[in-house]
Amino acid sequence: MISLRRSRLLQLAVPAHPSYAAGVRRTVAAHLTRWELAGILDDAVLATDELFANAVRHASAGPADTVAVVLEYSERELRVTLADPSPTPPRPRTVDSGAESGRGLAIVAALADDWGTDPPEPGDAGKRVWFSLAVRGPV
């Protein structure tokens, strides 16, 4: 069977610096709006922001590092993948209620239908961290 609905794809390479987080959030929100995915926009933007912050904080080694951000919407699922230069896999942490950080992966897990890690693309170093969100209702 041939699908009449084509996959929608966005690929970005963003400098691994906190000052780019707002631009990543705006870009993700703009594309999800264009793709008419308002029902999952807030969750997708927040989960992407958490993964971007983790990549910048824990996986960036230098000023030339970038984080690849890939959004792919196909049929009834949005998959967001962030690739960074560190091979160290992310580790969910248990933090006390007064901690100012350390909840990023717990937030992603709470928002997403699924999440995980993959090895880098062939020829690249590092890892890919992804999450998926089901698109419910008419598309």
C-alpha positions, 0 to 999 in steps of 0.5 A: 500500500502506498501512503498518500501522506508524505513524511515531514522532516526538519533537520537542524545543526545548532551550536551547543550553547544555552543561548540557542535554546530559545531559537530551538523552541521557537523553530520546533513550535513553528514547524509543529504549528505548520504541520497542524500538530497543536495538540502535542506542541507544548509537550514536544517543545518542552521535551525538546528543550530538556534534551537540548539543555542536557546535550549542552550541559553534559555532552558539549566539550567545546565551542565548535560543538553542535547539537543536531535536532531532527523532527520527523512527523509520519502518519500518527507519530512525531519523533524528535531526535537530538544528536550530540558529540558525547558517547556517554548515554544519559542517565535518569537521576533521582533528585531531592525536592530542593534541587535546581536541576536533574529532572530533564529525563524524568520530564521527557519520560513523563511527556513522551509516549516513548524515549531512548537512545541510539548510536550515532549515524555512521561516521559520526561520534556521540549518541542520539537521544529521541522521544516520540509522541502519538498524534491523536485525532484527525490529521 
